[in-house]
Amino acid sequence: MLKFLKQVSDYTKEAVQAAKYIGQGLSVTFDHMQRRPITVQYPYEKLIPSERFRGRIHFEFDKCIACEVCVRVCPINLPVVDWEFNKETKKKKLNHYSIDFGVCIFCGNCVEYCPTNCLSMTEEYELSTYDRHELNYDNVALGRLPYKVTQDPMVTPLRELGYLPQGVLEPHDLPAGSRRAGKLPEEILEEMEASKS
Amino acid sequence: MNPGIDLQGSFIQILTDFGLSAGAAKVLWLPLPMLLMLISATVGVLVTTWLERKISAAAQQRIGPEFAGPLGTLIPVADGLKLLVKEDIIPAKADPWLFTLGPTLVVVPVFLSYLIVPFGQNLLVTDLSIGIFLWIALSSIAPIGLLMSGYASNNKYALLGGLRAAAQSISYELPLALSVLAVVMMSNSLSTVDIVNQQAGYGILGWNVWRQPLGFLIFWIAALAECERLPFDLPEAEEELVAGYQTEYAGMKFALFYLGSYVNLVLSALLFAVLYLGGWSFPIPVEAIAAWLNISETTPWLQVVTGTLGIVMTVFKAYLLVFLAILLRWTVPRVRIDQLLDLGWKFLLPVSLVNLLLTAALKLAFPVAFGG
């Protein structure tokens, strides 16, 4: 009899506990309802890409020495370097340079290894086209600089999570002049130099 | 008790004054409340789908529909129109008759159940003396339709979904009926109007929630299971069964299923409000306020206000419950089929039986508080 009663009381306790947990869960979801949506409404609002963002590759034609290092370090030998040897100056002359961004994986190896720094990463990521051949950028298209999100009057720029003040998880309605958590890289550098001297 | 506004009586009175026979006047009256109920049920579904999207979005810190009409209110209309003009596909090896009959059999009983939902003393289609019983009887037709459409689709997912739907409906019908029975026992009537009137008088304190704390929980869980809403949406569990019995459906037939499930949700919420939350009654009894303000109960404008307040209160309570159902959807994970049946047969059924016996005992012990 006592054992049965204990079973009943245990069962009731378990049921009450389950109900308590569901109640806790409900309070969590209810609490979420009064938070501001973190939605970035894309064409009107855009996140500011971080400084290490690996977007479309920028190419400076005049700096290129046609060494083809970019082709060698590329996982799929993607960049097409069209050059001819100029016998008078005994130098390679670059005719055309192109990268097909339909195939590029944006690994950044070419940028890393380019001896003259003529390749660089931009923050452009809006590459959609109706025809995949349009993604094959020639040296003119590669030389264009993307329009900055922060300078576009049609777009509200929003900061990414790592660039928000401490404790803030949401980029909307930030007070003006609020800075990211921790020190900026240039501040760290300054401190290091100050401590050195 | 003051009868309040009697629209039917006045309508028939006016027509008989014009020289029609009482019978003809009644025939003219009959389609009006039915049509009104049909339209309001459909509009209720549109509102519920919009709420579902918006509340889901809010619970997940999204915005939800925003550009279709103000606050995205035209989204349900867009949904409906899209489904209306979509191609109606019957799979090649499906049974066309059962396949077509299935969704109809799911939707019609749900709409039929709106017959007994009261929005006021005389604001319902019919005050049946077996109202609640009719609802329970009608709600057990739906699983036949689900099973039928699942079987006729000639698809393994649809068949499994249909079987699950049938198993689930049958196992949760019992605790649902038993918890309703406890309420019925307290109000000595199966009629929805009597059940509400029995709760009236003490305002919010007189509602059945306080007298049936177990009953209303069981009813709500069972009602969610009957509506196949999360956490009990196993028949449509998309991770396991694609969409269950709806898998092969498209266009208007799918829309019927969709409509049926949401109408059922609103209906359950309405009946929950009627059974446990005092139906159309205001938290503070309107009669008491009127007496306190020295206004006679038969004042015409007061009666109009009372009637409107009744409709508003019923709908408000129902939508509060719909809100709770949607919030639950994003809180509770889906149960497994064995857990579902365990919960139904091993927990809800005995608990609801105990609840029924307890109510009976309390009714014998304290006939004043528990409806002698």
Interface residues (C-beta under 8 A of the other chain):
Chain A: A15 I22 G25 L26 V28 T29 F30 H32 M33 R35 R36 P37 I38 T39 Q41
Chain B: I55 A57 A58 A59 Q60 Q61 R62 I63 L327 L328 W330 T331 V332 F347
